Amino acid sequence: MFLRIFVALLLMSGPISGVAVAQEKGETASSKKKSTKSKKAKKAKKVKKAKKPKAKKEKPKKVRPDYDAFSESAVGFRGVGEIWQESAIVMVHRSSRFGGTGFFATSVTPVFGLEFELGYNRMVGKAIDPKTNQSTGAQATLEMVPVSMDVTVRSAGPRSEVFFGMGPAFVGFNDRSPTGAISGMKIGLDMRLGVRIHTRFLQETMRPGGGGFRRMDVEMMLGRRQHHAFGIGSGLDLSAWRVGGGLVCRL
């Protein structure tokens, strides 16, 4: 009987020790796996930190809207009054005259543009004898053709626009009288400042592909044509103050 009890104890101790050994082996294996996982995680974090560079702050680029040069054009007519200071013109004719000019304007950019103006003036006065400075009773005729080519700067608003122009001016003239005739051309500088007010006199056509005028503006202008600047030059001085107004039709 004692022998059977001894054998039973041996049999029970064997499985218990085996389970303990297995548990120990399992714990060591799990600890090794955890250590390897933690090492791999640390390495991955280091790689991520190394790969992520500092983001540079980029300034937003200003995108300029596309603009087609010469896409906005206009034609117009001005009534212009010119006031002269030349004593010979004042003595024979008068100190001022109201005439007409036509012009064509086009835009190069939304701000800068070009303007070409052509005018005509004709005055009839009493001829004067240059020797005595006395009236001869005959007629004297003075014809002038002013031409200007200006570079313009404009600032447009919803209801109006202000413009400033400057460029070369040419005046062809012909002064005829019984005592003689004088003709030639004067070169000078033209400057002008004005405002154009938008109106609803004309409306753009609704027909697809239709042409014609898109809009009509009313213009007021003040300018100066300067010849013989700084006392340089000879002959007739056709410098004049210019005041005018007119209509501008947008193409």
trRosetta pair geometry for C-beta under 8 A, 3 or more apart (Angstrom, degrees):
i j d omega theta_ij theta_ji phi_ij phi_ji
1 4 5.8 -49 -153 30 35 109
1 5 6.7 33 151 -15 65 103
2 5 5.7 -54 -150 37 36 111
2 6 6.3 38 152 -22 67 107
3 6 5.7 -55 -149 34 32 113
3 7 6.4 31 155 -18 65 106
4 7 5.8 -54 -147 36 32 110
4 8 6.4 33 154 -20 65 106
5 8 5.7 -56 -150 35 32 112
5 9 6.6 33 153 -20 65 104
6 9 5.9 -53 -151 33 31 110
6 10 6.6 31 151 -19 63 104
7 10 5.8 -54 -153 34 34 113
7 11 6.5 32 152 -18 65 105
8 11 5.7 -55 -150 37 33 111
8 12 6.4 28 155 -16 66 107
9 12 5.9 -59 -148 39 32 108
9 13 6.3 30 157 -21 67 108
10 13 6.0 -57 -146 34 30 109
10 14 6.8 37 157 -29 62 103
11 14 6.1 -50 -156 20 32 115
11 15 7.8 20 159 -6 61 99
12 15 6.9 -60 -160 36 35 100
12 16 6.7 28 153 -15 67 113
13 16 5.8 -64 -149 40 35 111
13 17 6.2 32 160 -18 71 108
14 17 6.2 -62 -151 36 26 105
14 18 6.4 24 156 -19 63 109
15 18 5.4 -57 -148 37 35 114
15 19 6.3 36 156 -22 69 102
16 19 5.8 -52 -150 33 32 110
16 20 6.6 32 152 -19 64 105
17 20 5.6 -54 -151 35 35 113
17 21 6.4 34 153 -19 67 104
18 21 5.8 -55 -149 35 32 109
18 22 6.3 31 153 -18 66 106
19 22 5.6 -56 -148 37 32 111
19 23 6.3 34 154 -21 66 104
20 23 5.7 -53 -149 34 31 111
20 24 6.4 32 153 -19 64 104
21 24 5.7 -54 -152 35 33 112
21 25 6.4 32 152 -18 66 104
22 25 5.7 -53 -148 36 33 110
22 26 6.3 33 153 -20 66 106
23 26 5.6 -55 -147 36 32 111
23 27 6.3 31 155 -20 66 103
24 27 5.8 -54 -149 34 31 109
24 28 6.5 28 155 -16 65 105
25 28 5.9 -57 -150 37 31 109
25 29 6.3 30 154 -19 66 108
26 29 5.7 -56 -147 37 32 110
26 30 6.2 28 157 -17 67 107
27 30 5.9 -56 -146 38 31 108
27 31 6.3 31 156 -20 65 107
28 31 5.8 -55 -147 36 30 111
28 32 6.4 32 154 -20 64 105
29 32 5.7 -55 -152 34 32 112
29 33 6.5 32 151 -19 65 104
30 33 5.6 -51 -148 35 35 112
30 34 6.4 36 153 -20 66 103
31 34 5.7 -52 -148 36 33 111
31 35 6.4 32 154 -19 65 105
32 35 5.8 -55 -149 36 32 110
32 36 6.4 29 155 -16 66 105
33 36 5.8 -57 -149 38 31 108
33 37 6.2 31 154 -19 66 107
34 37 5.7 -56 -147 37 31 111
34 38 6.3 30 156 -19 66 106
35 38 5.8 -54 -147 36 31 110
35 39 6.4 32 154 -19 64 105
36 39 5.7 -54 -150 36 32 113
36 40 6.4 31 154 -18 66 106
37 40 5.7 -56 -148 38 31 110
37 41 6.3 32 154 -20 66 106
38 41 5.6 -52 -146 36 32 113
38 42 6.5 34 155 -20 64 103
39 42 5.8 -54 -151 34 31 110
39 43 6.5 30 153 -17 65 106
40 43 5.7 -55 -149 37 33 112
40 44 6.3 34 153 -21 66 105
41 44 5.7 -52 -147 35 32 112
41 45 6.5 34 154 -20 64 103
42 45 5.8 -53 -150 34 32 112
42 46 6.5 33 152 -19 64 105
43 46 5.7 -55 -151 35 33 112
43 47 6.4 33 152 -19 66 105
44 47 5.7 -54 -148 36 33 111
44 48 6.4 34 153 -19 66 105
45 48 5.7 -54 -148 36 32 111
45 49 6.3 31 155 -18 65 106
46 49 5.8 -55 -148 37 30 111
46 50 6.3 28 154 -18 65 108
47 50 5.7 -57 -148 38 31 109
47 51 6.1 25 156 -18 67 110
48 51 5.9 -59 -143 38 29 107
48 52 6.2 21 162 -17 66 110
49 52 6.3 -59 -143 36 26 105
67 71 7.2 -138 179 21 69 135
67 109 6.2 79 104 -146 146 60
67 110 5.8 -104 -122 -39 158 91
68 71 4.0 90 85 -54 100 127
69 107 7.4 -145 -154 110 52 68
69 108 5.2 0 -144 -154 102 53
69 109 7.1 -26 -103 -65 83 52
70 73 6.8 17 -173 -60 69 106
70 106 5.1 7 -130 171 73 128
70 107 6.8 174 -95 68 25 57
70 108 7.0 13 -51 -98 66 48
71 107 6.8 -45 52 69 66 109
72 106 7.0 148 89 -155 54 56
72 107 4.3 23 61 15 100 128
72 113 8.0 -70 83 -105 101 131
72 250 7.2 -34 -165 -155 87 103
72 251 7.9 146 -167 62 42 80
73 104 7.2 -6 -173 -176 104 88
73 105 6.8 164 -156 91 57 54
73 106 4.4 -14 -105 -102 87 85
73 107 7.3 -132 -70 8 49 75
73 250 7.7 132 86 -159 43 57
73 251 4.5 -16 81 46 92 124
74 104 7.5 166 87 -155 50 47
74 105 4.8 -6 58 60 95 99
74 106 7.6 -178 21 -75 63 46
74 217 7.9 -16 -148 26 147 118
74 248 5.2 20 169 179 134 100
74 249 6.3 161 -158 80 80 43
74 250 5.0 -40 -98 -102 98 51
74 251 6.2 -163 -89 0 36 83
75 102 7.4 0 -175 -177 92 96
75 103 7.2 172 -152 89 52 50
75 104 5.4 -18 -103 -104 77 72
75 105 7.8 -180 -81 22 31 71
75 248 7.6 167 88 -154 29 60
75 249 5.6 -15 64 60 77 97
75 251 6.8 65 -4 -46 90 109
76 102 7.2 172 91 -153 45 58
76 103 5.5 -12 61 59 88 91
76 105 7.4 6 9 4 111 110
76 219 6.6 43 -175 5 154 144
76 246 5.6 112 163 119 107 123
76 247 5.9 -165 -147 97 90 48
76 248 3.9 -32 -87 -104 133 63
76 249 6.4 166 -83 14 67 67
77 100 6.6 -11 -173 -168 98 106
77 101 7.4 161 -156 86 54 47
77 102 5.4 -26 -103 -102 71 74
77 103 7.9 168 -88 19 27 73
77 246 5.1 -152 99 -164 53 128
77 247 6.0 12 51 51 84 84
78 100 7.0 155 85 -155 52 57
78 101 4.9 -10 61 62 100 94
78 102 7.7 179 21 -85 73 26
78 103 6.8 25 -4 -2 112 115
78 117 7.8 -16 27 -141 130 121
78 219 6.9 -64 -97 87 99 126
78 221 6.7 -26 -136 31 140 136
78 244 4.4 49 173 155 114 137
78 245 6.8 160 -148 85 80 15
78 246 3.6 -108 -99 -23 51 143
79 98 6.5 13 175 -179 98 102
79 99 7.6 178 -155 96 59 27
79 100 5.8 -36 -104 -100 59 72
79 244 5.8 177 88 -150 47 90
79 245 6.2 -12 55 62 91 66
79 246 5.9 153 8 -77 64 90
80 98 7.3 170 90 -152 36 58
80 99 6.0 -23 67 69 83 74
80 100 7.1 133 20 -116 81 19
80 101 5.4 18 0 2 129 115
80 119 6.6 -50 43 -120 136 146
80 221 7.8 -39 -104 79 96 118
80 242 5.4 -10 -171 -166 114 101
80 243 7.1 148 -155 75 62 35
80 244 3.6 -36 -98 -80 68 131
81 96 6.1 19 178 178 98 112
81 97 7.1 180 -149 92 63 33
81 98 4.5 -29 -95 -98 83 78
81 99 7.8 136 -96 18 35 60
81 242 7.2 155 78 -152 48 50
81 243 5.1 -17 59 63 99 89
81 244 6.6 172 15 -77 63 69
82 96 6.5 176 89 -149 48 66
82 97 5.7 -9 56 58 91 80
82 98 7.9 169 16 -90 65 31
82 99 7.0 -8 2 21 108 107
82 121 6.9 -45 27 -92 137 156
82 225 7.9 -19 -133 27 115 124
82 240 4.1 9 -169 167 100 147
82 241 7.2 151 -154 75 51 47
82 242 5.5 -14 -99 -99 74 76
83 95 6.3 15 -155 146 75 86
83 96 4.5 -19 -101 -98 69 101
83 240 5.8 146 63 -161 43 83
83 241 4.5 -9 52 54 106 98
83 242 7.9 -158 19 -69 74 35
83 243 7.8 32 -11 4 108 102
84 89 5.0 -15 107 85 150 146
84 90 6.8 -155 93 -55 100 85
84 95 6.1 -148 59 -163 74 53
84 96 7.1 180 14 -83 71 45
84 237 8.0 146 -167 101 99 78
84 238 6.9 -54 -122 -148 118 46
84 239 7.2 123 -138 79 70 54
84 240 5.0 -41 -82 -95 66 96
85 90 7.8 -17 -165 -39 23 126
85 95 7.9 36 -90 -150 34 96
85 237 7.0 -37 77 102 87 120
85 239 6.5 -19 34 81 105 101
85 240 7.9 -176 0 -96 75 51
86 89 4.3 66 83 11 108 109
86 90 6.7 173 89 -11 55 87
86 236 5.8 31 -148 -163 156 76
86 237 4.7 174 -87 63 102 80
86 238 6.8 -17 -30 -82 141 38
86 239 7.6 136 -43 41 93 74
87 90 5.6 -57 -143 41 34 111
87 91 6.0 35 158 -24 68 108
88 91 5.9 -53 -144 34 28 111
88 92 6.4 6 165 -1 63 111
88 236 6.4 -98 63 -110 132 88
89 92 6.5 -69 -143 47 26 94
89 93 5.4 -35 -176 41 67 112
89 94 7.8 -38 148 61 83 33
89 95 7.6 111 110 -107 96 40
89 142 6.9 87 -127 -125 92 177
89 236 7.1 85 -46 -151 105 111
90 93 7.3 -66 -104 63 13 70
90 94 6.9 -5 -134 170 51 18
90 95 4.7 26 -115 -81 98 80
91 128 6.3 -28 135 -14 112 161
91 133 7.7 -62 -177 -158 147 95
92 125 4.5 120 149 98 70 143
92 126 6.7 -148 -157 68 62 55
92 127 7.0 14 -142 -115 110 31
92 128 5.6 -120 -93 2 89 111
92 140 5.2 -51 -178 77 125 147
92 142 7.4 112 102 -32 125 126
92 177 7.7 -88 -149 -77 141 139
93 97 7.7 -21 146 -59 127 123
93 123 4.3 51 -151 138 137 137
93 124 7.6 130 -121 79 95 14
93 125 3.8 -127 -93 -41 54 139
93 140 7.4 -111 -64 92 85 107
93 142 5.8 -69 -56 21 146 133
94 97 6.5 123 74 -63 113 85
94 123 6.7 -140 26 -153 94 137
94 125 7.1 -171 -23 -88 71 121
97 121 5.7 97 111 -158 138 121
97 123 5.6 -96 -95 -74 147 119
99 119 6.0 94 116 178 122 112
99 120 6.3 -148 -180 87 129 50
99 121 4.2 -92 -62 -94 160 82
99 122 7.9 122 -108 15 122 58
100 119 6.7 -179 102 -142 41 84
100 120 6.9 -4 67 51 77 83
101 117 5.4 21 167 -178 129 103
101 118 6.5 165 -157 86 82 36
101 119 3.4 -42 -95 -86 95 99
101 120 7.8 158 -91 12 59 56
101 146 7.3 -46 -101 75 124 106
101 244 7.4 -26 32 -138 115 165
102 117 7.4 168 89 -150 36 61
102 118 5.8 -15 62 63 82 87
102 119 7.6 162 18 -83 55 54
103 115 5.9 12 177 -177 124 96
103 116 6.3 166 -154 86 74 48
103 117 4.1 -24 -97 -99 107 76
103 118 7.2 163 -86 19 55 62
104 115 7.3 172 88 -150 44 55
104 116 5.2 -4 56 56 89 98
105 113 6.1 47 179 144 93 133
105 114 7.0 176 -149 92 57 49
105 115 4.3 -11 -103 -104 90 88
105 116 7.7 -174 -76 23 47 61
105 152 6.9 -2 -145 13 115 155
105 248 7.7 -14 29 -147 130 120
106 113 6.0 -173 97 -163 40 101
106 114 5.6 -4 59 57 84 90
106 115 8.0 172 22 -80 55 50
107 110 7.1 26 179 -105 134 23
107 112 7.5 120 -160 91 68 44
107 113 4.3 -56 -109 -97 50 111
108 112 5.0 -34 60 101 110 94
108 113 5.7 175 6 -104 77 42
108 114 6.5 75 -36 -17 107 92
109 112 4.8 43 41 40 101 88
109 113 7.7 -132 44 -60 55 62
110 156 7.8 -101 178 20 89 123
111 153 6.1 -2 162 -149 88 75
111 154 6.5 -173 -159 55 45 64
111 155 7.6 13 -131 -80 85 57
112 151 6.8 -15 -163 -178 100 95
112 152 7.0 143 -159 81 49 56
112 153 6.1 -24 -99 -98 64 66
113 151 7.6 154 82 -163 40 52
113 152 4.6 -23 68 64 89 106
113 153 7.9 171 25 -78 76 24
113 154 6.5 10 11 -2 120 117
114 149 7.4 -12 -169 -173 98 80
114 150 7.3 155 -157 85 51 53
114 151 6.3 -33 -101 -108 65 53
114 152 6.8 -178 -87 14 12 93
115 148 7.8 5 107 108 91 98
115 149 7.6 167 85 -153 52 39
115 150 4.8 -11 60 61 99 99
115 152 5.2 62 -12 -33 114 127
115 165 5.7 -48 39 -121 132 149
115 167 8.0 -180 62 14 82 143
116 147 7.9 -11 -171 -169 80 86
116 148 7.5 174 -150 89 40 56
116 149 5.6 -1 -106 -108 75 74
117 146 7.5 -10 114 116 102 94
117 147 7.0 167 88 -151 63 42
117 148 4.7 5 52 53 106 96
117 149 8.0 -158 24 -69 70 37
117 150 7.5 23 -1 2 109 107
118 145 7.5 -11 -167 -177 82 90
118 146 7.7 165 -152 90 35 57
118 147 5.6 1 -106 -107 70 81
119 144 7.9 2 104 113 98 89
119 145 7.0 167 83 -157 58 46
119 146 4.6 2 54 57 112 94
119 147 7.7 -163 25 -70 72 43
120 143 7.7 -21 -166 -167 84 90
120 144 7.4 155 -156 86 40 57
120 145 5.7 -8 -103 -107 68 72
121 142 8.0 -14 116 115 96 89
121 143 7.1 158 88 -155 59 45
121 144 4.4 -4 59 57 105 100
121 145 7.8 -163 26 -70 71 34
121 146 7.3 37 -1 -6 112 101
122 141 7.0 -11 -168 -170 90 96
122 142 7.3 164 -152 87 44 53
122 143 5.0 -5 -105 -106 81 79
122 144 7.8 -167 -71 25 42 65
123 141 7.3 161 85 -153 49 50
123 142 4.8 -6 59 58 97 98
123 143 8.0 -173 25 -74 62 40
124 139 5.8 -16 -170 -166 100 114
124 140 7.3 152 -158 78 51 46
124 141 5.3 -16 -103 -101 73 76
125 139 7.3 136 77 -157 31 63
125 140 5.1 -27 71 64 82 97
125 141 7.9 166 24 -82 65 31
125 142 7.3 12 11 1 108 107
126 135 4.8 -3 144 -142 127 116
126 136 7.6 171 169 46 84 63
126 137 7.1 -23 -154 -109 105 16
126 138 7.5 119 -159 72 60 39
126 139 7.0 -64 -108 -110 39 42
126 140 6.6 22 113 14 13 99
127 135 7.1 112 79 -155 49 64
127 136 4.8 -35 94 45 100 113
127 137 7.7 -29 53 57 91 30
127 138 4.4 -12 29 79 131 90
127 139 6.3 51 -24 100 99 11
127 140 4.0 131 -83 -47 73 103
127 177 4.0 137 -120 -157 116 116
127 178 5.6 104 134 24 176 91
127 179 6.3 156 176 2 124 101
128 133 5.9 4 172 -153 122 43
128 134 6.6 160 -152 78 79 20
128 135 5.7 -50 -98 -93 71 48
128 136 6.7 170 -115 -8 17 88
128 140 7.5 -40 6 -25 67 149
128 177 7.9 -42 33 -160 51 160
129 132 4.7 23 91 40 121 92
129 133 6.9 -81 77 -25 71 14
129 134 5.5 -2 38 57 108 74
129 135 7.8 148 1 -139 81 2
129 136 5.4 112 -46 -61 89 105
129 179 6.3 150 -117 -77 55 150
130 133 7.2 24 -148 -71 27 58
130 179 6.5 172 -2 138 96 153
136 178 6.4 -126 109 55 151 127
136 179 7.1 162 -23 -40 159 111
138 177 6.8 116 103 -168 115 80
138 178 4.4 13 110 -10 167 131
139 177 7.6 -148 110 -125 43 69
140 175 7.0 9 176 -176 104 83
140 176 6.8 178 -156 91 60 49
140 177 3.8 -12 -109 -91 97 104
140 178 7.9 -94 -79 5 77 69
141 174 7.9 -1 110 109 92 89
141 175 7.5 177 90 -148 49 42
141 176 5.0 -3 57 57 93 97
141 177 7.6 175 21 -69 58 60
142 173 6.8 -12 -170 -167 86 105
142 174 7.4 166 -150 85 43 50
142 175 4.8 -1 -106 -107 83 80
142 176 7.9 -174 -75 24 41 61
143 173 6.7 161 87 -152 55 54
143 174 4.8 -1 55 54 102 95
143 175 8.0 -163 27 -71 60 43
144 171 5.7 -14 -164 -171 104 104
144 172 7.1 152 -155 82 50 50
144 173 4.8 -11 -101 -101 76 87
144 238 6.9 155 -129 -145 138 137
145 171 7.0 154 74 -157 48 53
145 172 4.5 -7 55 58 103 99
145 173 7.6 -164 21 -71 67 45
146 169 6.6 -15 -165 -172 97 103
146 170 7.4 151 -156 85 49 48
146 171 4.8 -17 -100 -102 71 87
146 225 6.9 -70 -144 -106 136 165
147 169 7.2 156 85 -159 49 55
147 170 4.7 -13 63 64 100 96
147 171 7.5 -178 22 -79 67 40
147 172 7.7 32 -1 -2 108 94
148 167 6.1 118 176 81 86 104
148 168 7.2 -179 -145 96 61 47
148 169 4.6 -17 -99 -106 91 80
148 170 7.5 180 -77 23 44 64
148 190 4.1 5 -134 -2 131 171
148 225 7.5 -116 -79 -104 127 110
149 167 4.9 -112 97 143 57 141
149 168 5.8 5 52 58 94 85
150 165 3.5 46 156 174 144 115
150 166 5.9 120 -147 52 95 14
150 167 3.7 -159 -103 11 44 120
150 190 6.0 -94 -74 94 106 115
150 192 6.9 -50 -104 29 166 110
151 165 6.7 163 77 -148 35 72
151 166 6.3 -26 56 65 82 69
151 167 5.5 130 1 -69 68 109
152 163 5.3 -2 -173 -174 116 114
152 164 6.8 155 -153 80 65 40
152 165 4.2 -29 -94 -91 81 93
153 163 6.8 158 81 -154 44 63
153 164 5.1 -12 57 59 94 92
153 165 7.6 178 18 -77 63 47
154 161 5.3 23 -179 166 112 120
154 162 6.8 164 -152 85 64 45
154 163 4.2 -21 -98 -99 89 88
154 164 7.8 -180 -78 21 48 60
155 161 6.4 174 84 -157 44 75
155 162 5.1 -4 54 56 96 93
155 163 7.8 -173 20 -77 60 47
156 160 8.0 -160 -150 112 55 36
156 161 4.0 -23 -108 -103 65 116
157 160 5.5 10 57 60 109 62
157 161 6.3 179 20 -82 68 57
158 198 8.0 -95 140 29 45 145
159 197 6.9 -4 148 -154 82 73
159 198 5.4 -134 -165 41 44 109
160 195 5.9 11 174 179 124 101
160 196 6.3 166 -159 87 73 50
160 197 4.7 -27 -103 -107 105 57
160 198 6.1 -139 -77 0 46 81
161 195 7.2 169 87 -154 41 60
161 196 5.2 -5 57 56 88 98
161 198 8.0 72 -7 -41 87 95
162 193 7.8 -1 -176 -173 93 83
162 194 7.5 177 -152 96 57 40
162 195 5.2 -27 -102 -102 69 80
163 193 7.5 178 92 -148 53 44
163 194 5.7 -11 60 64 90 82
163 195 7.6 164 18 -92 73 31
163 196 6.9 29 -3 -6 115 106
164 192 7.2 172 -152 91 46 56
164 193 5.2 -6 -107 -105 80 77
165 190 7.3 -15 118 119 101 99
165 191 7.1 169 92 -151 61 39
165 192 4.8 1 55 55 100 97
165 193 7.9 -167 24 -71 67 39
165 223 8.0 -21 66 -111 100 122
166 189 7.3 -1 -166 -179 87 97
166 190 6.9 171 -146 91 42 62
166 191 5.1 4 -105 -106 85 76
166 192 7.8 -173 -70 24 50 63
167 189 7.7 177 99 -153 21 64
167 190 5.7 -14 66 59 66 100
168 187 6.8 -25 -168 -165 106 91
168 188 7.6 138 -162 81 60 36
168 189 6.7 -58 -114 -106 41 51
168 190 7.0 35 120 12 14 95
169 187 7.3 143 82 -162 56 44
169 188 4.6 -27 68 74 105 85
169 189 6.1 53 13 140 103 3
169 190 3.7 115 -58 -43 116 102
169 225 5.0 -146 146 -141 171 102
169 226 7.9 118 38 42 135 52
169 227 7.9 -103 87 -63 114 86
170 185 6.0 -6 -172 -175 96 112
170 186 7.2 158 -155 81 47 51
170 187 5.8 -14 -103 -104 74 66
170 188 7.8 168 -79 27 31 69
171 185 6.7 159 81 -156 45 61
171 186 4.6 -8 57 55 99 99
171 188 7.3 9 -1 14 106 113
171 225 7.4 91 -48 161 126 144
171 227 7.5 -73 25 -59 127 137
171 238 4.9 -127 87 107 160 156
172 183 7.8 14 -179 -174 81 89
172 184 7.6 -151 -143 111 59 31
172 185 4.9 -27 -96 -99 68 88
173 182 7.8 3 111 112 102 87
173 183 6.5 -165 98 -140 57 56
173 184 6.5 -6 56 59 86 63
173 185 7.5 154 15 -96 72 37
173 186 7.1 21 0 -3 116 104
173 236 6.8 -81 81 77 159 150
173 238 6.6 -167 -46 -78 143 144
174 181 7.1 -6 -173 -174 82 104
174 182 7.7 170 -153 90 39 49
174 183 4.3 3 -109 -105 73 104
175 181 6.7 166 89 -156 56 55
175 182 4.5 -1 57 58 106 92
175 183 7.1 -173 23 -71 62 55
175 236 7.4 143 -25 -55 144 152
176 181 4.6 -3 -110 -112 70 100
177 180 6.3 12 65 53 89 52
177 181 7.1 171 28 -81 57 57
182 235 7.8 175 179 -155 135 112
182 236 7.4 133 123 -23 139 123
184 235 7.1 -23 59 165 154 163
186 227 4.9 -9 168 -120 127 146
186 233 7.9 58 -142 -162 99 142
186 235 7.8 -151 -87 92 106 120
186 236 7.2 -99 -59 86 136 90
186 238 5.1 160 47 29 160 123
187 227 7.5 125 79 -120 33 95
188 225 5.8 87 97 173 137 80
188 226 5.2 -175 180 88 118 47
188 227 3.9 -85 -78 -79 130 68
188 228 7.9 -31 -101 3 111 49
188 229 7.3 134 -142 -30 86 100
188 238 7.5 -143 -17 76 143 92
188 239 6.9 171 -136 -90 160 76
189 225 7.5 169 84 -154 44 49
189 226 4.9 -13 58 58 91 101
189 229 6.9 29 12 -50 119 138
190 223 6.7 6 -174 176 83 127
190 224 7.6 168 -151 88 45 49
190 225 5.2 -13 -103 -106 76 78
190 226 7.9 -175 -78 20 31 71
191 223 6.0 173 94 -155 52 80
191 224 5.1 -2 60 56 99 89
191 225 8.0 -177 26 -78 63 37
191 226 7.5 19 7 -4 104 109
192 221 5.7 -1 -174 -173 116 110
192 222 7.0 160 -152 87 68 39
192 223 3.4 -25 -99 -95 84 115
192 224 7.6 -176 -75 21 55 54
192 242 7.2 -46 -101 79 102 122
193 221 7.3 156 83 -153 37 64
193 222 5.6 -18 64 65 85 88
193 223 7.1 162 17 -82 56 65
194 219 5.9 28 162 -174 134 95
194 220 5.9 -180 -153 92 91 48
194 221 3.5 -29 -89 -101 131 73
194 222 6.7 160 -79 19 73 59
194 223 7.8 -27 -45 -50 103 95
195 219 7.3 171 88 -146 43 57
195 220 5.7 0 54 55 85 92
196 217 4.2 30 177 155 105 142
196 218 7.1 156 -156 75 59 38
196 219 4.8 -20 -101 -96 80 83
196 248 5.8 -32 -136 31 129 147
197 217 6.1 152 69 -164 39 85
197 218 4.9 -18 57 60 99 93
197 219 7.8 -173 17 -77 70 35
198 215 6.5 -24 -146 171 93 134
198 217 5.6 -45 -96 -104 43 91
199 202 7.9 71 93 20 93 68
199 215 7.6 147 61 179 61 87
199 216 5.6 -39 65 90 109 84
199 217 6.3 155 9 -114 88 34
199 218 5.9 71 -33 -15 126 97
200 203 6.7 15 -166 -67 77 92
201 216 4.3 -53 66 64 114 134
202 213 5.2 -14 157 107 159 117
202 214 7.4 107 116 111 115 21
202 215 5.8 167 78 -137 100 23
202 216 4.3 100 11 -14 110 104
202 249 7.0 45 15 -132 160 91
203 215 7.8 27 -107 -96 30 63
204 214 4.5 5 -88 -141 102 72
204 215 7.1 -27 -50 -50 88 74
205 210 3.8 -82 99 109 141 146
205 211 7.6 25 27 57 139 21
205 212 5.9 85 -20 49 123 127
206 210 7.6 39 63 23 25 144
207 210 3.8 89 75 -44 99 129
213 216 6.6 39 152 -61 139 83
213 249 4.4 -62 -125 -177 134 109
213 250 6.2 105 -166 65 80 54
213 251 6.6 -62 -112 -96 57 43
214 250 4.6 -59 59 100 97 107
214 251 6.9 48 2 134 98 10
215 249 7.6 167 86 -154 43 49
215 250 4.3 17 52 31 84 127
216 247 6.1 -13 -170 -171 105 104
216 248 6.9 149 -160 78 54 51
216 249 5.4 -20 -103 -101 78 68
216 250 7.3 -139 -71 9 31 81
217 247 7.2 149 78 -160 49 54
217 248 4.3 -16 60 61 99 106
217 249 8.0 -164 22 -71 71 25
217 250 7.1 73 -12 -35 102 100
218 245 7.4 4 177 -175 84 101
218 246 7.9 -180 -155 96 53 30
218 247 6.4 -32 -104 -104 55 63
218 248 7.7 -156 -67 19 9 86
219 244 8.0 8 113 114 101 89
219 245 6.2 171 93 -153 64 55
219 246 5.2 -12 59 62 108 71
219 247 7.0 -179 14 -89 93 12
219 248 5.2 78 -35 -23 122 113
220 244 7.7 174 -153 97 43 49
220 245 4.9 -11 -104 -104 64 95
221 242 7.5 -21 120 121 102 99
221 243 7.4 165 92 -155 64 37
221 244 4.9 -10 62 66 104 87
221 245 6.8 175 19 -80 77 44
221 246 7.8 -12 6 17 117 95
222 242 7.3 147 -163 88 37 65
222 243 5.7 -2 -110 -108 71 72
223 241 7.6 153 88 -166 49 50
223 242 4.2 -18 69 66 94 112
223 243 7.8 -175 29 -71 67 35
223 244 7.7 -13 16 17 107 104
224 239 7.8 5 -179 -171 84 90
224 240 7.6 -175 -149 93 51 44
224 241 5.9 -26 -104 -111 75 58
224 242 6.7 -166 -75 18 24 88
225 238 7.3 -35 115 121 122 85
225 239 6.1 -169 100 -142 71 50
225 240 5.2 13 51 49 105 80
225 242 6.3 64 -11 -26 97 123
226 229 5.5 58 145 -76 116 98
226 239 5.2 22 -129 -125 42 110
227 233 6.3 -107 159 99 86 175
227 237 5.6 -179 87 -154 109 66
227 238 5.4 55 10 54 148 72
227 239 4.8 -141 34 -57 77 81
228 231 6.6 0 166 -134 91 17
228 232 6.2 -177 -156 71 52 47
228 233 3.7 -116 -102 55 77 128
228 234 8.0 126 -107 -41 113 20
228 237 4.8 -54 11 -117 142 106
228 239 6.6 -94 40 -32 94 120
229 232 6.2 -10 72 40 60 99
229 233 7.8 77 24 -7 49 121
233 237 7.2 116 102 -97 127 86
